[in-house]
Amino acid sequence: VQLQASGGGLVQAGGSLRLSCAASGRTFSSGPMGWFRQAPGKEREFVATMDSWNNRPYYLDSVKGRFTISRDKAKNTVYLQMNDLKPEDTAVYYCAARSGRIVISALRSAGSYDYWGQGTQVTVSS
């Protein structure tokens, strides 16, 4: 199983990027797919995820209204549209997926996800 993330880059504050993560080797039709990020010297933190059975998105409070997560189940792909980027959004972004359903309270925990992508760097300059 592989998760291939892409779309990172260098952008000025206020700019936009769209991350993509394509899964291969198995489908994740019943489990959540989402994004985490890790800035230098900090722990990995939850950014956004989308449950599969109700297609409901969940977001880190600081990205609400700026980031939008979406999924294309037919393509086994999850996207993260990031608008109005800020320097504090600078981090390596990782996509993650879980093979089965999980309770809502666990969706924001990195330990709930079975598979991880390699990470893509997002750098926002001020």
TORZAKOL-556589 format. One record per residue (C-alpha): residue number from 1; x, y, z. Coordinates in steps of 0.05 Angstrom, whole numbers, m for minus. Example, Ala and Ser with C-alpha at 12.3 -4.5 7.8 and 13.67 -1.06 7.14 Angstrom:
<atoms>
<atom><n>1</n><xx>246</xx><yy>m90</yy><zz>156</zz></atom>
<atom><n>2</n><xx>273</xx><yy>m21</yy><zz>143</zz></atom>
</atoms>
This chain:
<atoms>
<atom><n>1</n><xx>0</xx><yy>0</yy><zz>0</zz></atom>
<atom><n>2</n><xx>26</xx><yy>69</yy><zz>m19</zz></atom>
<atom><n>3</n><xx>2</xx><yy>139</yy><zz>m7</zz></atom>
<atom><n>4</n><xx>34</xx><yy>188</yy><zz>m55</zz></atom>
<atom><n>5</n><xx>28</xx><yy>261</yy><zz>m35</zz></atom>
<atom><n>6</n><xx>42</xx><yy>319</yy><zz>m81</zz></atom>
<atom><n>7</n><xx>28</xx><yy>393</yy><zz>m90</zz></atom>
<atom><n>8</n><xx>72</xx><yy>425</yy><zz>m38</zz></atom>
<atom><n>9</n><xx>116</xx><yy>484</yy><zz>m53</zz></atom>
<atom><n>10</n><xx>137</xx><yy>555</yy><zz>m36</zz></atom>
<atom><n>11</n><xx>83</xx><yy>608</yy><zz>m35</zz></atom>
<atom><n>12</n><xx>76</xx><yy>678</yy><zz>m7</zz></atom>
<atom><n>13</n><xx>29</xx><yy>693</yy><zz>50</zz></atom>
<atom><n>14</n><xx>m42</xx><yy>699</yy><zz>26</zz></atom>
<atom><n>15</n><xx>m29</xx><yy>650</yy><zz>m31</zz></atom>
<atom><n>16</n><xx>m59</xx><yy>582</yy><zz>m45</zz></atom>
<atom><n>17</n><xx>m36</xx><yy>510</yy><zz>m55</zz></atom>
<atom><n>18</n><xx>m73</xx><yy>446</yy><zz>m69</zz></atom>
<atom><n>19</n><xx>m45</xx><yy>381</yy><zz>m41</zz></atom>
<atom><n>20</n><xx>m64</xx><yy>313</yy><zz>m69</zz></atom>
<atom><n>21</n><xx>m54</xx><yy>244</yy><zz>m41</zz></atom>
<atom><n>22</n><xx>m67</xx><yy>183</yy><zz>m84</zz></atom>
<atom><n>23</n><xx>m72</xx><yy>115</yy><zz>m52</zz></atom>
<atom><n>24</n><xx>m53</xx><yy>51</yy><zz>m87</zz></atom>
<atom><n>25</n><xx>m53</xx><yy>m22</yy><zz>m66</zz></atom>
<atom><n>26</n><xx>m120</xx><yy>m20</yy><zz>m31</zz></atom>
<atom><n>27</n><xx>m182</xx><yy>22</yy><zz>m27</zz></atom>
<atom><n>28</n><xx>m202</xx><yy>64</yy><zz>33</zz></atom>
<atom><n>29</n><xx>m276</xx><yy>67</yy><zz>19</zz></atom>
<atom><n>30</n><xx>m297</xx><yy>54</yy><zz>91</zz></atom>
<atom><n>31</n><xx>m244</xx><yy>91</yy><zz>130</zz></atom>
<atom><n>32</n><xx>m222</xx><yy>163</yy><zz>138</zz></atom>
<atom><n>33</n><xx>m168</xx><yy>197</yy><zz>97</zz></atom>
<atom><n>34</n><xx>m136</xx><yy>261</yy><zz>121</zz></atom>
<atom><n>35</n><xx>m77</xx><yy>307</yy><zz>130</zz></atom>
<atom><n>36</n><xx>m28</xx><yy>320</yy><zz>186</zz></atom>
<atom><n>37</n><xx>31</xx><yy>368</yy><zz>188</zz></atom>
<atom><n>38</n><xx>97</xx><yy>375</yy><zz>225</zz></atom>
<atom><n>39</n><xx>136</xx><yy>439</yy><zz>231</zz></atom>
<atom><n>40</n><xx>210</xx><yy>438</yy><zz>251</zz></atom>
<atom><n>41</n><xx>218</xx><yy>426</yy><zz>325</zz></atom>
<atom><n>42</n><xx>144</xx><yy>411</yy><zz>335</zz></atom>
<atom><n>43</n><xx>102</xx><yy>350</yy><zz>341</zz></atom>
<atom><n>44</n><xx>59</xx><yy>325</yy><zz>285</zz></atom>
<atom><n>45</n><xx>m10</xx><yy>356</yy><zz>288</zz></atom>
<atom><n>46</n><xx>m77</xx><yy>341</yy><zz>258</zz></atom>
<atom><n>47</n><xx>m99</xx><yy>387</yy><zz>201</zz></atom>
<atom><n>48</n><xx>m161</xx><yy>358</yy><zz>168</zz></atom>
<atom><n>49</n><xx>m196</xx><yy>292</yy><zz>155</zz></atom>
<atom><n>50</n><xx>m258</xx><yy>266</yy><zz>121</zz></atom>
<atom><n>51</n><xx>m296</xx><yy>207</yy><zz>146</zz></atom>
<atom><n>52</n><xx>m319</xx><yy>159</yy><zz>93</zz></atom>
<atom><n>53</n><xx>m387</xx><yy>137</yy><zz>116</zz></atom>
<atom><n>54</n><xx>m417</xx><yy>207</yy><zz>124</zz></atom>
<atom><n>55</n><xx>m368</xx><yy>249</yy><zz>82</zz></atom>
<atom><n>56</n><xx>m363</xx><yy>298</yy><zz>139</zz></atom>
<atom><n>57</n><xx>m299</xx><yy>340</yy><zz>143</zz></atom>
<atom><n>58</n><xx>m263</xx><yy>357</yy><zz>208</zz></atom>
<atom><n>59</n><xx>m212</xx><yy>412</yy><zz>215</zz></atom>
<atom><n>60</n><xx>m159</xx><yy>441</yy><zz>261</zz></atom>
<atom><n>61</n><xx>m189</xx><yy>505</yy><zz>288</zz></atom>
<atom><n>62</n><xx>m135</xx><yy>549</yy><zz>259</zz></atom>
<atom><n>63</n><xx>m148</xx><yy>526</yy><zz>187</zz></atom>
<atom><n>64</n><xx>m223</xx><yy>529</yy><zz>188</zz></atom>
<atom><n>65</n><xx>m249</xx><yy>575</yy><zz>134</zz></atom>
<atom><n>66</n><xx>m182</xx><yy>572</yy><zz>97</zz></atom>
<atom><n>67</n><xx>m171</xx><yy>498</yy><zz>82</zz></atom>
<atom><n>68</n><xx>m219</xx><yy>450</yy><zz>49</zz></atom>
<atom><n>69</n><xx>m212</xx><yy>375</yy><zz>47</zz></atom>
<atom><n>70</n><xx>m245</xx><yy>332</yy><zz>m5</zz></atom>
<atom><n>71</n><xx>m243</xx><yy>260</yy><zz>m28</zz></atom>
<atom><n>72</n><xx>m253</xx><yy>225</yy><zz>m95</zz></atom>
<atom><n>73</n><xx>m269</xx><yy>154</yy><zz>m76</zz></atom>
<atom><n>74</n><xx>m267</xx><yy>130</yy><zz>m148</zz></atom>
<atom><n>75</n><xx>m195</xx><yy>154</yy><zz>m153</zz></atom>
<atom><n>76</n><xx>m178</xx><yy>134</yy><zz>m81</zz></atom>
<atom><n>77</n><xx>m151</xx><yy>204</yy><zz>m72</zz></atom>
<atom><n>78</n><xx>m156</xx><yy>258</yy><zz>m19</zz></atom>
<atom><n>79</n><xx>m144</xx><yy>332</yy><zz>m32</zz></atom>
<atom><n>80</n><xx>m129</xx><yy>392</yy><zz>12</zz></atom>
<atom><n>81</n><xx>m143</xx><yy>461</yy><zz>m17</zz></atom>
<atom><n>82</n><xx>m105</xx><yy>512</yy><zz>23</zz></atom>
<atom><n>83</n><xx>m123</xx><yy>586</yy><zz>15</zz></atom>
<atom><n>84</n><xx>m100</xx><yy>648</yy><zz>51</zz></atom>
<atom><n>85</n><xx>m37</xx><yy>612</yy><zz>73</zz></atom>
<atom><n>86</n><xx>2</xx><yy>640</yy><zz>131</zz></atom>
<atom><n>87</n><xx>75</xx><yy>632</yy><zz>151</zz></atom>
<atom><n>88</n><xx>52</xx><yy>590</yy><zz>210</zz></atom>
<atom><n>89</n><xx>25</xx><yy>539</yy><zz>160</zz></atom>
<atom><n>90</n><xx>96</xx><yy>523</yy><zz>140</zz></atom>
<atom><n>91</n><xx>108</xx><yy>448</yy><zz>152</zz></atom>
<atom><n>92</n><xx>115</xx><yy>381</yy><zz>120</zz></atom>
<atom><n>93</n><xx>45</xx><yy>356</yy><zz>105</zz></atom>
<atom><n>94</n><xx>30</xx><yy>282</yy><zz>109</zz></atom>
<atom><n>95</n><xx>m31</xx><yy>246</yy><zz>84</zz></atom>
<atom><n>96</n><xx>m58</xx><yy>189</yy><zz>124</zz></atom>
<atom><n>97</n><xx>m111</xx><yy>136</yy><zz>115</zz></atom>
<atom><n>98</n><xx>m146</xx><yy>84</yy><zz>157</zz></atom>
<atom><n>99</n><xx>m173</xx><yy>19</yy><zz>129</zz></atom>
<atom><n>100</n><xx>m236</xx><yy>17</yy><zz>171</zz></atom>
<atom><n>101</n><xx>m285</xx><yy>60</yy><zz>209</zz></atom>
<atom><n>102</n><xx>m267</xx><yy>92</yy><zz>275</zz></atom>
<atom><n>103</n><xx>m305</xx><yy>133</yy><zz>326</zz></atom>
<atom><n>104</n><xx>m308</xx><yy>208</yy><zz>313</zz></atom>
<atom><n>105</n><xx>m270</xx><yy>224</yy><zz>376</zz></atom>
<atom><n>106</n><xx>m209</xx><yy>188</yy><zz>348</zz></atom>
<atom><n>107</n><xx>m207</xx><yy>220</yy><zz>279</zz></atom>
<atom><n>108</n><xx>m158</xx><yy>274</yy><zz>300</zz></atom>
<atom><n>109</n><xx>m107</xx><yy>225</yy><zz>329</zz></atom>
<atom><n>110</n><xx>m47</xx><yy>205</yy><zz>287</zz></atom>
<atom><n>111</n><xx>m48</xx><yy>137</yy><zz>320</zz></atom>
<atom><n>112</n><xx>m115</xx><yy>122</yy><zz>289</zz></atom>
<atom><n>113</n><xx>m86</xx><yy>119</yy><zz>219</zz></atom>
<atom><n>114</n><xx>m55</xx><yy>56</yy><zz>189</zz></atom>
<atom><n>115</n><xx>m21</xx><yy>84</yy><zz>128</zz></atom>
<atom><n>116</n><xx>21</xx><yy>147</yy><zz>116</zz></atom>
<atom><n>117</n><xx>48</xx><yy>183</yy><zz>55</zz></atom>
<atom><n>118</n><xx>119</xx><yy>208</yy><zz>49</zz></atom>
<atom><n>119</n><xx>104</xx><yy>281</yy><zz>63</zz></atom>
<atom><n>120</n><xx>105</xx><yy>343</yy><zz>20</zz></atom>
<atom><n>121</n><xx>137</xx><yy>409</yy><zz>41</zz></atom>
<atom><n>122</n><xx>95</xx><yy>471</yy><zz>45</zz></atom>
<atom><n>123</n><xx>133</xx><yy>536</yy><zz>57</zz></atom>
<atom><n>124</n><xx>97</xx><yy>602</yy><zz>65</zz></atom>
<atom><n>125</n><xx>139</xx><yy>665</yy><zz>62</zz></atom>
<atom><n>126</n><xx>118</xx><yy>730</yy><zz>96</zz></atom>
</atoms>
